[in-house]
Amino acid sequence: MNDIYTLEEAMARLGFKSANAFFQLERKYPDAFVIMKRGPGRNIRYHKATLDRFAKRREDLKQEKS
């Protein structure tokens, strides 16, 4: 289970409090959100390494802009 994030863990990793904002980003960058398993409701599992790479690039971009 170390190679996946739950929806809540993925939101925390990217710094989102709103699931709606998270899903908007997921639709905008579908390659960064590799879904490993989708269950009923919001029981979604994301590939951890891919999401971590996206989060790191996003953090670097935010630092570069400021």
FENFEN-V468626 format. One line per field, one symbol per residue. burial: b if it has 24 or more other ideal C-beta (glycine too) atoms within 12 Angstrom, else e. A space follows every 50 residues. Layout:
burial->???
//
This chain:
burial->eeebbebeebbebbeeeeeeebeebbeeeeebbbbeeeeeeeebbbeeeb bbebbeeeeeeeeeee
//
